[in-house]
Amino acid sequence: MTDGELQKLQATLHYVYPLVVFLYFAVTSAIAVCTLQTSDSAKLPHVRCKAIYYILLAFIGTFVVQVILKVVEIAVWGRWPSQDTIIGLLSCILIFGTEQNSLGYESGTVWYPYYGSWLIALALEPVNAVLLFIAASDPLETAPIAFDKSPLFLRLDASITIVRCILALTAVLVYFLWRESGIDIDEDEERAPLIPKPNGRLNGAHTSADSGYGTNSEGTNTEATNTEAANSPKDVESPWERQQRISREKIEKRLKNEGSWIAYAKGFLIFFPYIWPVNNRRLQLYAALVGLCLLAGNVLNFLIPRQYGAVMDSLSGVSGSNPWIQVAIFAGLRLLASEAGINLLRQMLWLPIEYYSEEALTAAAYSHIMNLSSEFHDSKSSSDLIVAISNGTSISNMLDSICFQALPMLIDLVIAFTYLSTKFGPYEGFITIATGVAFIQTATRIIASFKEKRKKMVRTYFEEHYIRQAGIQGWQTVSAFNQVPYEERRYGVAVNSQVSAAKELYSSYFVGHAFQYLILLAGLLAGAFLAVYQITHGQATAGDFVMLLTYWGQLTSPLRFFSQLGKNISQDLVHAERLLDVMTTKPTVVEKPNARPLKLKGGKVEFRNVSFSYDKKKDILKGVKVSVPSGTTVAFVGATGAGKSTILKLLDRFYDVTGGSILIDGQDIRDVTISSLRQAIGIVPQSPILFDDTVMNNIRYARLTATDEEVYSACKAAAIHDHIMGFTEGYSTRVGERGVKLSGGELQRIAIARAILKQPEIVLLDEATSSVDTDTEQKIQEGLSALCRGRTTFIVAHRLSTVMNADTIFVVANGEIAEQGSHEELIAKNGKYAELWSKQIFVKPKESREDKENGGIIVSVTPQTDGSSDERTNGVNTSNGKANGQAVNTPNGHIKEGSKLNPGAPEFTPRSA
């Protein structure tokens, strides 16, 4: 082998060796992450095995020793090693150092990226040692200064290479032997704390033992602060922490179900039609032009630094070109790269695409939520759903971060590395890569170290917000109990904690930011020294130096972006997961493909052996059989939780029955369209919800095509028209959010007017008068009488006097129809209904002489359950000659009260004609 061939082979090995290791480690690590192998690290040995850790450290140390030998060779003998030798050694230090760094910090790992790298070293290092021994036996004497061909140093290099082979082999053997022996090396005793940190929070955040609520190192009133511990949410998760935890748990669960990040990412493809204008060719053309603008930006980022150098060379006379022409070219390039050039065009082209995506996503999410079933809405808070809809922007943010920021910046970095390596040699390329790797790794570690401090700041922010809001909202209670000074001290402690946490976080952030800047500065100085050396030796010009400084200025922004890209995408994923969870939820109540409109023939309703369960574990309804002729009024009574309101929800198909069927005029409601079913049903709920709009618009909401006169007629029938006209702006009066400006009676009568305006065939009344006084009840009953007349009516009520005139009363107990019949028939049966009736109609106050001395306060009121209850419930005269409902004197001198109901209030439930 000739000396030239030997040099080429060595140079090739010096460049290929670190490149192959880097590519293998990067690709296999990416595969491990994407296929979620890192989440299953408990089945593999832990990365913090001290033996392997220190073996790898010694392995890297051999490269460092070789670099030191090269420095000694230069300093003592003036022999300069070849560039490929230095680049190869430094590259190996960088790559294996990165591996060792991750091995020392990760809490779990997949091992094959690591031992695969060692196996590559075992394959290539012996080749390198052989080449070194060959070179040592036949050194190149003709170029003693240019190449490191001293036999002594060559043999030292070869010996160190052999040691490195032994270390790599040892690391591989240690790993495989431990793995095969089944020894659990998951414990790292050296790194584990002797005493675990106390866990002061439910969500697992570690806090110090003396940082509990009520502790004040600055001498604040301890009595106040200790009492605050019971009143502050410090020992529970803040809303932000709860949402973050739940969202991340959902991501982890879905990742495990999908099996890989790639499969997980495919789940977001449901958003593709909303992000990408599938059916809009014009917007697709705009998107293509945006891509061209980004490429043009990459070209400009490459040309502008070069033009800086060209201007400098023209001014110094090196290039011999006209400086005015060079400056004009530079001005043109700067104009194109400015906000008035390519960037303006890109933004104008992207704007309609961005708003298309926002509009399409928001509208689709809202439509999907509104078409989900009651089961979904009953289990979600409206605030969470609103946040989920607004989180649609996070999907666009991810797309923008990856496609329109990360990719162009990555192209800029590749171009910069390639050009600088070509212009200034391999040393400059290595400096660029080493600076970038060191910056990103350091920034990632710094960001991770801020995690607990950031959580502490957020936690103290929510605590301060909670105390402030609680104090202001509870001002009346605070003032009534004369606790204003206490609340002031309490809030002061919370503010102090929040400010301290913020100062701690931002102080660390500033220090970390300064450290990142020092890394960039070190890279810049190394590159600048190299450029100055080449300029002084005639290998580069002053313009090249200016170009280098400009390129380094452009590298700062991409490096900062990539250091935070993972955190930003992770946060966007948390937000997007909420919307994805909503969009992938399927309604439990769906129309059949061949569903037909409901054909009403009077409104006869039948429940045929209906069963229902909310959670598919406990039946709420069991074999309910009810037949309601058209135009009749039926009532459902019973204890709370018996299943009365569920019957109405099933009839309106907010839920589907789990067994049996519900028929209207012989048609199974599951076979008809939901729209036609709900169009035929009018409902007056216990707590009507109005929109923050005018009275007119709220009533007209029942039938948007109704005229003003029809609205007036409905309000007159509901006995609310005159009352509305007494408002300041009449029907144009805004009712406030959820109708807060109206009283309970006004809300109920407006709800009745809405139902009348709808003109339904079937009416559902769910506790329509349960929360109003007697006078208001009388007015509401007048409106209900107009609404129910001639219509099939279902009533759910606790107040039995309001359903006395129903054609049939069904007593619901434990999900079954326990009794049925008219009021008189059920009273005569002396069963469940009679018991409920007696409890509501008669009460017996207990009062003692001591009570009278204390102001006559009634201690308790209990239902009368003595043996005379049958007589009382039937309304006949009792033994003392007093009729039911009148006050009578008891033997002990007390006055026994009769019915608490208004005897003059008319009943709103008409009998069928």
ABEGO torsion letter per residue (X at the ends): XBAAAAAAAAAAAAAAAAAAAAAAAAAAAAAAAAAGAAAAAAABBBAABAAAAAAAAAAAAAAAAAAAAAAAAAAAAGBBBBAAAAAAAAAAAAAAAAAAAAAAABABBBAAAAAAAAAAAAAAAAAAAAAAAAAAABBBAABAAABBABAAAAAAAAAAAAAAAAAAAAAAAAAAAAAAAGBBAABBAAABBABBBBBABAAGBBBBAAABBGBBAAGBBAAAAAAAAAABAAABBBAAAAAAAAAAAAAAAAAAAAGBAAAAAAAAAAAAAAABBAABAAAAAAAAAAAAAAAAAAAAAAAAAAAAAAAAAAAAGAAGBBAAAAAAAAAAAAAAABAABAAAAAAAAAAAAAAAAAAAAAAAAAAAAAABBAAAAAABBAAAAAAAAAAAAAAAAAAAAAAAAAAAAAAAAAAAAAAAAAAAEAAAAAAAAAAAAAAAAAAAAAAAAAAAAAAAAAAAAAAAAAAAAAAAAAAAAAAAAGAAAAAAAAAAAAAAAAAAAAAAAAAAAAAAAAAAAAAAAAAAAAAAAAAAAAAAAGABBAAAAAAAAAAAAAAAAAAAAAAAAAAAAAAAAAAAAAAAAAAABBBABBBBAABBBBBBAGGBBBBBGBBBBAAGABBABBGBBBBBBBGBBBBBBEBBGAGAAAAAAAAAGABBBABEBBBBGGBBAAABBAAAAAAABBBBBABBBBBBBBAAAAAAAABAABBAAAAAAAAAAAGAAAAAAABAAEAABBAEBGGAABBAAAAAAAAAAAAAAAGBABBBBBGAAAABBAAAAAAAAAAAAAAABGBBBBBBBABAAAAAABABBBBBBGGBBABBEBAAAAAAAGBAAAAAAAAAABBBBBBBAAAAAAGGBBABBBBBABAAAAAAAAGBBBAAGBBBGBBBBBAAGBBBBBBABBAABBBABBBBX
